[in-house]
Amino acid sequence: MGRHPAKRGNHRTRLGTAPALAMILMLAACTGSPSSPGTAATPGGTAGSSSAGPTAGTGPTAGAGPAAGAGTPARTPEVVEKLDVGLQLPWSAVFLPDGTAVISERDSAQVKSIRDGQATTIGEVADVDPGGEGGLLGLALSPAFQADQWLYAYFTSASDNRIARMRLAEDAGGTLSLGEAEVIFSGMPKASTHNGGRIRFGPDGFLYVGTGDSQRREQPQDTTALGGKILRLTPEGRPAPGNPFGDNPVYSYGHRNVQGLAWDSEGRLWASEFGPDVDDELNLITPGGNYGWPTVTGAPGRNGLIDAKVVWPSTSEASPSGLEIVDGVAYTGALRGQRLWAVPLNGESAGTPVAYFTGQYGRLRDVARAPDGAIWVLSNNRNPDFALILRAGS
């Protein structure tokens, strides 16, 4: 724990740009033992067992086992349907009130809908400059979407990473169309890697933004810089009132590359974060908190720095991207680890992570809950791409 970071730029495989298929896998989150056959696997262990790698807790005792009061997930996801819809490098999924999925494709810059098992191109976001890990990344729907029809997108341009919003309209025949992009926030640093990209509206109605350090290691500890941060903005792109550093969009700092944001039932914000060669993290976010990068990683118990709640010492098991919390369990997709991690939460504590589908479905990019309770888990692979869907049930 608490290793000083290795000098490594990127621990993900560069994907090709050739067209690839995408599949949607429907999963049911059912009660039962994690050892149910055929549903989960961890390296060197039995199906559904937690890996020996990740640890739960904070401070010098991290790694001693599950945090007090938090056990292992009580539900085991099972695949119930596989659907081929022809996506290419899907990055983010959000859902309209009627359950229609809206998905970004990183390299094509297209926004697509999935409805009744069919994928349709809605439109293309202008001025996207894909390359490396950049392109069309996170999506978010306005909390007042039924009234204002705003779809927000985080994307890489020729000069920076920025956020735009567009009207997502539906005509009388049910056809969706994407309006012109209005840039509301810009200036987030870009690079071939570490572009962050996750955006989500919080319970307070403000837009939260996960950024990467863009290989500029001086930025995460500088609260006047935008790299290596979680930002908090108004829907118009201004620093949100009550931010910890005054008229400044920075909400927390000392991050390396945040690609997962989710809130638990009590309104606490959690974030998944890429480590360098070691120490991927699941963090509980405190306003104004310093999460240590690039000084430390993991949970070293250093005064003035906030420890991760879960640490995956080996990035080969994780590289966590999208994050969703359902019924007290944080689900995060692992890219390099090629598995779905489920982390039971109890208040501010996190229990022992459990891995599912290890090596079965490739690189898992995003996790998002649909209005019907299903959880879609997008996957990025050379051929094919696909998504997983979990359902919370008994």
C-alpha positions, -999 to 999 in steps of 0.1 A, spaced: 0 0 0 9 36 -4 36 30 -30 51 60 -46 39 60 -82 59 45 -110 66 66 -140 42 51 -164 20 69 -188 -7 44 -196 -17 9 -186 -44 2 -212 -40 -14 -246 -44 10 -275 -75 -1 -295 -77 -3 -332 -102 18 -352 -116 -10 -373 -153 -15 -371 -164 -39 -343 -196 -55 -332 -213 -47 -299 -234 -69 -278 -257 -62 -248 -257 -88 -222 -287 -88 -198 -278 -100 -163 -300 -107 -134 -286 -99 -99 -300 -128 -79 -296 -140 -44 -273 -169 -39 -238 -179 -33 -210 -162 -53 -197 -196 -62 -227 -203 -85 -212 -221 -115 -205 -202 -147 -212 -167 -133 -179 -154 -121 -142 -160 -120 -111 -146 -104 -75 -153 -113 -62 -183 -96 -94 -188 -76 -128 -203 -77 -157 -187 -96 -171 -157 -78 -145 -156 -50 -128 -123 -42 -93 -119 -55 -64 -120 -32 -53 -87 -47 -78 -59 -37 -80 -47 -2 -107 -29 18 -103 -2 44 -80 28 50 -49 37 68 -21 14 80 -45 -15 86 -57 -15 50 -57 -50 36 -68 -67 69 -101 -77 53 -136 -63 49 -144 -31 66 -165 -34 97 -202 -40 89 -195 -46 52 -195 -81 38 -196 -95 4 -223 -89 -22 -254 -109 -16 -264 -111 -52 -247 -129 -81 -251 -115 -116 -261 -139 -143 -263 -134 -181 -298 -137 -193 -296 -122 -228 -269 -113 -254 -278 -87 -280 -257 -76 -310 -264 -40 -319 -232 -30 -338 -216 -4 -316 -180 7 -320 -159 16 -289 -189 27 -268 -178 48 -238 -208 61 -219 -245 52 -215 -274 72 -202 -311 66 -203 -341 85 -213 -372 84 -191 -388 58 -214 -357 35 -210 -341 43 -243 -303 40 -240 -282 68 -253 -246 58 -259 -214 77 -270 -188 62 -293 -153 74 -286 -137 74 -320 -166 80 -343 -180 109 -322 -215 95 -328 -243 94 -303 -265 64 -307 -298 52 -292 -308 17 -284 -345 10 -284 -363 -23 -288 -331 -41 -295 -320 -18 -323 -292 8 -324 -298 41 -343 -274 70 -349 -289 101 -334 -261 125 -345 -224 133 -343 -208 158 -319 -189 185 -337 -152 193 -332 -143 159 -315 -106 151 -321 -102 114 -313 -68 99 -306 -53 77 -279 -78 77 -250 -94 109 -262 -126 114 -282 -163 115 -274 -163 103 -237 -189 108 -210 -226 117 -214 -251 131 -189 -287 140 -190 -300 172 -175 -319 165 -142 -348 185 -159 -344 166 -192 -382 162 -197 -385 200 -197 -352 212 -212 -340 182 -234 -303 189 -226 -278 161 -233 -243 169 -220 -211 155 -235 -174 155 -224 -151 153 -254 -115 159 -266 -111 188 -291 -80 198 -310 -68 219 -281 -83 206 -248 -110 185 -232 -144 203 -229 -181 199 -221 -209 208 -244 -247 204 -242 -271 197 -271 -309 194 -274 -320 158 -277 -354 161 -293 -380 135 -303 -405 141 -330 -441 128 -331 -430 96 -347 -405 88 -320 -373 97 -340 -346 113 -319 -323 140 -332 -293 158 -318 -291 196 -319 -261 219 -323 -234 216 -295 -231 246 -271 -197 245 -253 -203 254 -217 -169 245 -202 -134 242 -217 -97 243 -208 -93 208 -193 -59 195 -204 -57 168 -230 -31 142 -239 -29 108 -256 -38 93 -222 -53 103 -188 -82 124 -202 -107 115 -175 -141 120 -191 -168 109 -167 -196 134 -161 -227 130 -139 -253 152 -123 -254 148 -85 -284 147 -62 -278 185 -57 -285 192 -94 -249 202 -102 -226 186 -128 -196 166 -115 -167 160 -138 -138 135 -135 -106 148 -152 -72 132 -157 -38 146 -151 -31 144 -189 5 133 -180 11 167 -163 21 156 -129 22 191 -115 -15 197 -121 -33 173 -96 -18 192 -65 -25 226 -80 -61 237 -70 -60 264 -97 -55 238 -125 -82 216 -140 -62 184 -145 -64 155 -119 -96 168 -103 -132 162 -97 -150 194 -107 -185 206 -97 -203 229 -121 -237 245 -126 -257 233 -156 -245 264 -174 -208 255 -168 -200 279 -140 -183 269 -107 -211 256 -84 -220 276 -53 -205 262 -22 -174 247 -38 -145 244 -13 -121 268 -30 -145 297 -37 -153 307 -73 -134 278 -85 -148 246 -102 -125 223 -82 -143 200 -58 -115 175 -49 -79 172 -60 -49 149 -61 -64 125 -86 -46 107 -114 -74 97 -138 -110 96 -126 -135 77 -149 -162 66 -125 -186 87 -104 -216 75 -84 -236 84 -53 -248 60 -26 -283 61 -10 -272 87 15 -258 110 -12 -221 103 -6 -200 106 -38 -177 77 -47 -151 77 -75 -130 50 -93 -95 60 -103 -67 46 -123 -34 40 -105 0 39 -123 15 4 -124 0 -2 -89 -29 9 -67 -61 14 -86 -86 30 -62 -122 34 -51 -125 66 -32 -151 83 -10 -150 119 -20 -148 148 5 -152 184 -7 -118 200 -8 -101 166 -1 -66 158 -14 -63 122 -27 -25 122 -29 -15 119 -65 14 121 -75 28 121 -40 13 87 -30 -11 61 -42 -34 38 -23 -39 40 15 -6 49 32 -22 68 61 -3 100 53 -15 131 73 -33 156 51 -41 131 24 -72 110 21 -68 72 18 -86 51 -8 -114 29 6 -104 0 -17 -70 -5 -33 -63 -29 -61 -25 -33 -58 -22 -49 -93 -36 -28 -122 -38 -61 -142 -68 -70 -120 -86 -37 -123 -80 -4 -142 -115 7 -131 -136 29 -153 -174 34 -150 -191 31 -116 -226 26 -104 -240 19 -69 -271 -2 -66 -286 -15 -34 -255 -8 -14 -231 -24 -39 -206 -4 -60 -201 -20 -94 -171 -9 -115 -160 -21 -148 -123 -32 -152 -105 -25 -184 -72 -42 -181 -86 -65 -155 -115 -76 -179 -140 -83 -151 -168 -67 -132 -160 -58 -96 -187 -56 -70 -178 -38 -37 -203 -39 -8 -207 -5 9 -218 2 45 -219 39 53 -184 52 47 -169 17 47 -162 -6 18 -161 -44 21 -141 -69 1 -144 -66 -37 -157 -96 -56 -149 -102 -92 -174 -116 -118 -169 -127 -154 -131 -125 -153 -118 -128 -188 -152 -138 -203 -163 -105 -218 -131 -84 -222 -126 -48 -212 -155 -32 -193 -158 5 -197 -190 19 -182 -216 8 -157 -250 26 -157 -284 19 -143 -315 20 -165 -349 32 -153 -362 -4 -151 -334 -13 -127 -312 -30 -153 -275 -21 -151 -257 -18 -184 -220 -24 -185 -203 -13 -217 -173 -31 -230 -145 -19 -253 -128 -46 -273 -112 -48 -307 -138 -73 -321 -164 -74 -308 -174 -46 -285 -203 -53 -261 -221 -43 -230 -233 -62 -199 -266 -55 -181 -274 -65 -145 -309 -65 -130 -314 -61 -93 -338 -88 -82 -345 -114 -55 
